[in-house]
Amino acid sequence: MTILDKFKALQGAYDAVQSAGRDPFSVCFDEVLSPSEAVLKGRRVILLGTNNYLGLTFDSGCIDKAVEALVQAGTGTTGSRIANGTYGDHAELERRLAAFYGVRSAMVFSTGYQANLGILSSVAGRGDHILIDADSHASIYDGCRLGNAEVIRFRHNNPDDLARRLSRLKGQPGNRLIVVEGIYSMLGDTAPLKEIAAVKREWNAHLLVDEAHSLGVLGGNGRGLAEQAGVEADVDFTVGTFSKSLGAVGGFCVSNLPDFDVLRIACRPYMFTASLPPSVIASVTQALTRVQEDPGLRTRLSLNAQRFYRGLEAEGFVLGPQVSPIVSIRMPSTEVALAFWNALLEAGIYLNLALPPATPDDVPLLRSSVSAAHSGAQIDTAIATIAAIGRDLGVVTEPPSRRTETAKRQAGLPEGLRQPAHGHRHDRAPVAERTL
Ligand code: PMP
């Protein structure tokens, strides 16, 4: 018996995943060429699973600012924010974030994960209740575990269930903190924020919105779902990350609460870790400027998201409930998801494989994230490749319009050259023609 024996079942599941082809959890790019293309084992692939929503990782302005800061201020701060790790540029980025959101204060963390860990574990204390959406990101769950508040899960995107659970707390002392996400990372659906804000007001709770996937994506100014829904005044804490639309790494929380800055000496994941390197702070500050000055980035992203979502929908795939830059295809089983993911990689498309228990309702997903940097041709290639493999594996049948064309084409061929309509090509056993 060793201390790692508890992971035997997990190791077994991982071995099964690896035996199906490439290891989806240790993909290593030879070279990343641009926000939308990389080289993997000598082959060019379209990047379709990167969260690089605005394509800013290669923005020349962001790179210039990062290089300048690197040369001027060195490679790292080697200290936490409360020791030697706060430079003028860290403070300036916090001022910029607070001004962007029109609130009093901002705190920059070393990752978005740590922002959730820090804020949730410190603002809600013993005797308080945190009410989290059941589909919350791991960082939200972990932030709850790090603190001393009672945690209550409510049904995903269900304000009535939230209200019911709050009503059961009536008469109990302590504060209530509701936690939701702007765009949910697995299926790309948005929170019903207007209704959630109404519940918040009715029950005199606080509200935290994690805009990790919606900053730079939603809202007239790119501030996220709360801006789009017109409920920013109801949000007490906005959490976000620099690792998606802003193309770098890091996280933040902004708030209009007058005493928010006390968290700088109370929030352990802020206090006891090294601060972000100056180069990262510089590129993020420039990326924020791009978000503010170039609304065309959001328009391009939105058009690409529409094109990809509608294209896959027309091919018969079962997707998340709404158009969003996160487009996930529901898979009938883990085995099919693995075969699909491997076949896509062979065909030059990289996207994310998301497996239970990390997915809503334990449904395996092929998760893509669209970028403003994708060309129309890349999106169309991805749709055509996914559709061909989907038909091959029996995940979808041919759409009715194309079925007629194929039938006509096949009718003109000699019998031996005709192909079955779908799902029976090659020597792979057809998977039940089932979509979830
Ligand atoms: N919140 C949500 C909703 C996320 O999806 C993520 C990252 N996937 C994070 C927080 C953490 O962000 P970071 O990568 O900056 O740690």
Boltz pocket constraint, residues with backbone or C-beta under 6 A from the ligand:
constraints:
  - pocket:
      binder: B
      contacts: [[A, 111], [A, 112], [A, 113], [A, 114], [A, 116], [A, 137], [A, 139], [A, 181], [A, 183], [A, 185], [A, 210], [A, 212], [A, 213], [A, 240], [A, 241], [A, 242], [A, 243], [A, 249], [A, 250], [A, 251]]
      max_distance: 6.0
